[in-house]
Amino acid sequence: MQNQNIVFKFPEQNGLLTERFKTHKTLFNRDVLNGVLSIFDEVANKGDEGIRSFTMKYDEVDLDGLILSNDYVEGCITSLSPSLRSAIEQAINNVQEANLAMLPKTWEKQIRPGTVIGENVVPLDSVGIWIPARKGPLISTAIMLVVAAKTAGVKKIVVGMPPLKNGLGDQGTVAAARLAGADQFVIGNGVSIIAGFAQGTNSIQEVDGIYGPGPGGIAAAMSVAMTYGKKSVLGIGPTECVIFADETADPLKIAYDLINEGEHGPDSSSILVTTSTNLAHQVETLLWKCIDGVEEKRRQYLQNVFGSNGKGAIVVASNIDEAFDFINWFAPEHLMIVCDKETENRALTSINNAGEILIGEYTPFSAANYGIGITAVLPTNHFARAFSGVTSKDMVKYSTIGRLSKDALQEIYPIIKEMGNYEQLPCHVKAADIRLLE
């Protein structure tokens, strides 16, 4: 493959960049959504048989059943090499520490004399977690989502995943999820499994929250599940990253960081943003050399990402403020900042839209993907403008608390009276009257 020119000047070549990312905002279209709705209807009508049918149609696997046996699950754990099991257990501990630090607590506070407000925080009773595997196993995703639920105190954690050709689940992913605290495993086509989580079938328990990354169909399924009253986080699509770097950055490290995220799949987005033309061209040259050394399957992914129809790019901004404008517009899932301290501080106060922010030359994407403990299940496709990554905070719900003394009720009685009368709700006013007349 002939190397593509992937360096773009911003804002001078904004039109070319807009064209390159014209499909990025649309995680799924109406046709995909309509197809997902049809699958939900079919699962509602046929239950397990509907899931088996869709799995045969889309995954070309004929399932005997949807539930993995405990013997198989325990065998998956036994099959782990000592070194991989150790890495998984260390990752679980790190993710647990991070989620414990983030976990909201029940609280109360007196804000005026006799007026107490607060929030009662309780875990969801049950969650379904979807772990994709079409482009390869994702044990890290399983760990992050299952540990988030377990740390929050969720009582029932069900993990869904696509089948291998033998009708079973990826052994490493199953093992990691069970070690992290998963209670049950279901196998089948992704959209239909999510439909099962939302509605329940003979084999699949209806749950309260549904989480997991995936392409447009999975994202559409999560959005439909929310119409069934299920908690979810939207916009968790194909991976993407932006690196903001200046001339102090090592171009070889930056090239490998771009490859780090790009190798996930041909639909990945991997972007360097800089004001240094010299760094841009150094990274471009090294990038193609590095790609040539990658094994065949991932090399094809990377050639697509950085090819003419991909979403890989090196953006040379005319100044730092223009760089920040581009990054805030793109709202990356993963953002890495590698620059001098003064510029780093400016970046941290100016960039508002990013799923995660990794700071400094010793914090590569892979460290966050596997080892730091913070979540890598993050919003994509501009969704980081409004959404955040999935953590223990998403596995709980909040009930607001209010408590008044008689004096405090008396203080706000004029508000109740005036607004209740205006809204023509006299019993609202009466409910306060009878307490103050005691």
C-alpha positions in Angstrom: 0.0 0.0 0.0 1.3 3.5 -0.9 1.6 5.7 2.1 -1.0 8.4 2.3 -0.5 12.0 3.1 -2.2 12.4 6.5 -1.0 15.8 7.5 -3.7 18.5 7.4 -3.4 22.2 8.3 -6.1 23.6 10.5 -8.1 25.8 10.0 -6.8 26.2 6.4 -7.8 22.7 5.4 -10.8 22.4 7.6 -12.9 21.4 4.6 -10.7 18.3 4.1 -10.9 17.4 7.7 -14.7 17.9 7.8 -14.9 15.5 4.8 -12.6 13.0 6.4 -14.8 12.9 9.6 -18.2 13.6 7.9 -19.6 10.3 9.2 -18.1 10.5 12.6 -21.1 12.2 14.4 -23.5 9.5 13.2 -22.9 6.4 15.3 -25.9 4.7 13.7 -28.5 5.7 11.2 -32.2 5.2 11.0 -31.9 2.0 9.0 -29.8 0.5 11.8 -32.2 1.7 14.4 -35.2 0.2 12.6 -33.3 -3.1 12.3 -32.6 -3.1 16.0 -36.2 -2.3 16.8 -37.2 -5.3 14.7 -34.8 -7.5 16.7 -36.3 -6.3 20.0 -39.7 -7.2 18.8 -38.6 -10.6 17.7 -37.0 -11.3 21.0 -40.1 -10.1 22.8 -42.2 -12.6 20.8 -39.8 -15.6 20.6 -37.5 -15.2 23.5 -34.5 -17.5 23.6 -35.4 -18.9 20.2 -35.3 -15.4 18.7 -31.8 -14.9 20.1 -30.7 -18.3 18.7 -32.1 -17.4 15.3 -30.3 -14.0 15.1 -27.1 -15.6 16.3 -27.3 -18.1 13.5 -28.1 -15.3 11.0 -25.5 -12.8 12.0 -22.8 -14.8 13.8 -23.2 -18.1 11.9 -23.2 -20.1 15.1 -26.0 -22.6 16.0 -26.3 -22.4 19.8 -27.5 -25.3 21.9 -28.2 -23.0 24.8 -27.6 -19.4 25.8 -26.1 -19.9 29.3 -22.5 -21.0 29.9 -22.2 -23.8 32.5 -20.4 -23.2 35.7 -18.0 -26.1 34.8 -17.0 -24.2 31.6 -16.6 -20.9 33.5 -14.4 -22.6 36.2 -12.5 -24.3 33.4 -11.8 -21.0 31.8 -10.2 -19.8 35.0 -8.1 -22.9 35.3 -6.9 -22.5 31.7 -5.2 -19.1 32.5 -1.4 -19.1 32.6 -0.1 -18.0 36.0 1.3 -14.8 34.5 -2.0 -13.9 32.8 -4.0 -14.6 35.9 -1.6 -12.5 38.0 -2.0 -9.6 35.5 -5.8 -10.0 35.5 -5.9 -10.0 39.3 -3.7 -6.9 39.6 -5.8 -5.1 37.0 -9.0 -6.0 39.0 -7.4 -4.6 42.2 -6.4 -1.4 40.4 -9.9 -0.9 38.8 -11.5 -1.6 42.2 -9.4 1.0 43.9 -10.3 3.6 41.2 -14.0 2.8 41.4 -14.1 2.9 45.2 -12.5 6.4 45.0 -15.2 7.5 42.6 -18.2 5.8 44.2 -20.8 8.3 45.5 -21.9 8.1 49.1 -25.3 8.9 50.7 -25.2 12.4 52.3 -27.3 15.0 54.1 -26.7 18.6 54.8 -28.7 21.4 56.5 -28.8 24.3 54.0 -31.1 26.6 56.0 -32.2 26.3 59.7 -34.6 23.4 59.8 -34.1 22.5 56.1 -32.1 19.3 55.4 -31.4 18.0 51.9 -29.4 15.1 50.6 -29.1 12.1 48.4 -29.6 8.4 49.2 -27.3 6.4 47.0 -28.1 2.7 46.3 -26.8 0.2 43.7 -28.9 -1.1 40.9 -30.2 -4.5 41.7 -28.9 -6.1 38.4 -27.0 -5.2 35.3 -26.2 -6.8 32.0 -22.8 -6.2 30.5 -22.0 -6.7 26.8 -18.4 -7.5 25.9 -17.8 -7.5 22.2 -15.1 -9.8 20.6 -15.5 -9.5 16.9 -12.1 -7.9 16.4 -10.5 -9.8 19.2 -11.0 -10.5 23.0 -11.4 -7.6 25.3 -10.7 -8.9 28.8 -9.8 -5.3 29.9 -13.4 -4.2 29.1 -14.8 -7.1 31.0 -12.8 -6.2 34.1 -13.6 -2.5 34.0 -17.4 -3.0 33.6 -17.8 -5.9 36.0 -15.6 -4.4 38.7 -17.5 -1.1 38.4 -20.8 -3.0 39.0 -19.3 -5.1 41.8 -17.8 -2.1 43.6 -21.1 -0.3 43.5 -22.8 -3.3 45.2 -24.9 -4.6 42.3 -26.3 -7.9 43.4 -26.6 -9.7 40.0 -24.1 -9.1 37.2 -24.8 -10.9 33.9 -22.2 -10.8 31.2 -23.1 -11.3 27.5 -20.7 -12.0 24.7 -20.6 -13.3 21.1 -20.0 -17.0 20.6 -16.9 -18.6 19.3 -17.4 -21.1 16.5 -17.9 -23.8 19.1 -20.8 -21.9 20.7 -18.9 -21.0 23.8 -17.3 -17.7 25.0 -13.7 -16.6 24.8 -11.9 -18.3 27.7 -9.8 -15.4 28.8 -12.7 -13.0 28.8 -15.0 -15.4 30.7 -12.2 -16.0 33.3 -11.5 -12.3 33.8 -15.2 -11.5 34.2 -15.8 -14.2 36.7 -12.7 -13.3 38.7 -14.0 -9.7 38.7 -17.3 -10.8 40.1 -19.7 -11.8 37.2 -22.5 -14.1 38.3 -23.7 -15.5 35.0 -22.7 -15.6 31.3 -25.0 -15.6 28.3 -23.8 -16.2 24.7 -25.4 -14.9 21.5 -25.8 -12.1 19.0 -25.1 -8.8 20.6 -28.3 -6.8 19.7 -30.5 -9.7 20.6 -28.7 -10.3 23.9 -29.2 -6.7 24.8 -32.9 -7.1 23.8 -33.0 -10.0 26.2 -31.4 -8.0 29.0 -34.1 -5.3 28.4 -37.1 -7.6 28.2 -36.1 -10.9 29.8 -36.4 -14.4 28.3 -36.6 -17.9 29.7 -32.8 -17.9 30.0 -31.9 -14.2 30.4 -32.9 -12.2 33.4 -34.3 -8.8 32.8 -31.9 -6.3 34.3 -31.9 -2.6 35.5 -28.8 -1.4 33.7 -27.1 -2.4 30.4 -23.6 -1.3 29.5 -21.0 -2.1 26.9 -19.2 -0.8 23.8 -19.6 -1.7 20.2 -20.4 -0.5 16.7 -23.6 1.3 15.6 -25.9 -1.7 16.1 -24.9 -2.1 19.7 -25.1 1.6 20.3 -28.6 1.7 18.8 -29.6 -1.3 21.0 -28.4 0.5 24.1 -30.5 3.5 23.2 -33.6 1.3 22.6 -33.0 -0.4 25.9 -33.3 2.9 27.6 -36.9 3.2 26.3 -37.6 0.1 28.4 -36.5 2.0 31.5 -32.9 0.6 31.6 -30.0 2.7 32.7 -27.2 2.9 30.2 -24.4 5.2 28.8 -24.8 6.1 25.2 -22.1 6.7 22.5 -19.7 3.9 23.4 -18.7 3.1 19.8 -15.5 2.3 17.9 -12.3 3.5 19.6 -10.8 6.9 19.0 -7.9 9.0 20.4 -6.4 12.5 20.1 -2.8 13.3 21.1 -2.0 16.9 21.8 1.8 17.3 21.6 4.4 20.0 21.1 8.0 20.0 19.9 9.1 18.6 23.3 7.4 15.2 22.5 9.3 12.2 21.2 8.0 11.5 17.7 8.6 7.8 17.9 6.5 7.5 21.1 3.8 9.5 19.5 3.8 7.3 16.4 3.3 4.2 18.6 0.6 5.9 20.6 -1.3 6.6 17.4 -0.9 2.9 16.5 -2.0 1.9 20.0 -5.5 3.0 19.4 -5.6 2.6 15.6 -4.9 -1.2 15.8 -8.3 -1.8 17.4 -10.0 -1.9 14.0 -10.4 -0.3 10.6 -13.1 2.0 12.0 -10.8 3.5 14.7 -10.0 7.2 14.8 -6.4 8.2 15.7 -5.3 11.8 15.6 -2.3 13.9 16.5 -2.9 17.6 17.0 0.1 19.9 17.2 1.3 23.4 16.3 4.7 22.0 15.3 5.1 21.2 11.6 8.4 19.6 12.3 6.9 17.1 14.8 4.0 16.4 12.4 6.3 15.3 9.6 8.6 13.4 11.8 5.6 11.4 13.3 4.2 10.8 9.8 7.4 9.3 8.5 7.9 7.1 11.6 4.2 6.1 11.7 4.4 4.3 8.3 7.7 2.6 9.2 6.1 1.4 12.5 3.0 0.1 10.6 5.2 -1.9 8.3 6.4 -3.9 11.3 3.0 -4.8 12.6 1.5 -8.3 12.1 -0.7 -8.8 9.1 -4.2 -8.5 10.6 -3.5 -5.4 12.6 -1.4 -3.9 9.8 -4.4 -4.0 7.6 -6.5 -2.3 10.2 -3.9 0.5 10.5 -3.5 0.9 6.8 -7.3 1.4 6.6 -7.3 3.9 9.6 -4.5 6.0 8.0 -5.6 5.4 4.4 -7.6 7.8 2.3 -11.0 6.6 3.7 -9.9 6.2 7.3 -10.1 8.4 10.4 -6.4 8.7 11.2 -4.9 12.2 10.8 -2.1 14.6 11.8 -3.6 18.0 12.3 -1.2 21.0 12.3 -3.0 23.9 14.0 -2.0 27.5 13.3 -1.8 28.2 17.1 -2.6 26.6 20.4 -6.1 28.1 20.7 -7.0 26.6 17.2 -5.6 23.2 18.4 -7.9 23.4 21.5 -10.9 24.4 19.3 -10.3 21.3 17.1 -10.0 19.0 20.1 -13.1 20.4 21.8 -15.0 19.9 18.5 -13.9 16.3 18.1 -14.5 15.5 21.8 -12.2 12.5 21.8 -12.8 9.3 23.8 -9.1 9.2 24.8 -7.0 12.4 25.0 -3.2 12.4 25.7 -1.4 15.6 26.5 2.4 15.6 25.9 3.9 19.0 26.1 5.8 21.5 28.3 4.3 22.3 31.7 2.9 25.8 30.8 1.2 24.5 27.7 -0.1 21.5 29.6 -1.7 23.8 32.1 -3.3 25.8 29.3 -4.6 22.6 27.8 -6.2 21.4 31.0 -8.1 24.6 31.5 -9.1 25.0 27.8 -10.1 21.4 26.7 -13.5 20.6 28.1 -14.6 17.7 25.9 -12.8 14.4 26.4 -13.7 11.0 27.8 -10.4 10.7 29.6 -7.3 12.8 29.8 -3.8 11.2 30.1 -1.0 13.6 31.0 2.7 13.3 30.3 5.0 11.2 28.3 4.8 8.2 30.7 1.1 7.8 30.5 0.4 5.9 27.2 -3.1 4.8 26.2 -2.2 1.2 26.9 -1.5 2.1 30.6 -5.1 3.4 30.9 -6.5 0.6 28.9 -5.0 -2.0 31.2 -3.3 -0.9 34.4 -4.1 2.5 35.9 -7.6 1.5 37.0 -9.6 4.3 35.5 -12.2 3.3 32.9 -11.5 3.0 29.2 -15.1 2.4 28.4 -15.7 5.9 27.2 -18.0 8.0 24.9 -17.1 8.3 21.2 -18.4 10.0 18.1 -18.6 13.5 19.8 -20.6 12.1 22.7 -17.9 13.2 25.2 -19.4 16.7 24.8 -22.3 15.4 27.1 -21.4 11.9 28.3 -18.8 10.4 30.6 -17.1 7.0 30.8 -18.7 4.1 32.6 -17.7 3.7 36.3 -19.3 2.7 39.6 -21.1 6.0 39.5 -23.3 4.6 36.6 -24.2 1.5 38.6 -26.0 3.4 41.3 -29.1 5.5 41.5 -30.0 8.5 43.6 -33.0 9.4 45.7 -33.1 13.0 46.7 -33.8 13.7 50.4 -35.7 16.5 52.0 -36.6 17.1 55.6 -38.3 20.2 57.2 -39.0 21.4 60.7 -42.3 23.1 61.3 -40.5 26.5 61.3 -38.9 25.7 58.0 -42.2 24.7 56.5 -43.7 28.0 57.8 -40.9 29.9 56.1 -41.6 28.5 52.7 -45.4 28.4 53.1 -45.9 31.7 51.1 -44.2 30.0 48.1 -46.5 26.9 48.4 -49.6 29.1 48.7 -48.9 31.4 45.8 -47.7 28.8 43.4 -50.3 26.2 44.4 -53.1 28.7 43.8 -51.6 29.9 40.5 -51.4 26.3 39.3 -55.0 25.7 40.5 -54.0 22.9 42.9 -55.7 23.8 46.1 -55.0 20.5 47.9 -51.3 21.3 47.5 -51.9 24.4 49.7 -54.2 22.5 52.1 -51.5 19.8 52.7 -49.3 22.6 54.1 -52.2 24.4 55.9 -53.1 21.4 58.1 -49.6 21.0 59.3 -49.2 24.7 60.3 -52.6 24.8 62.0 -51.6 22.0 64.5 
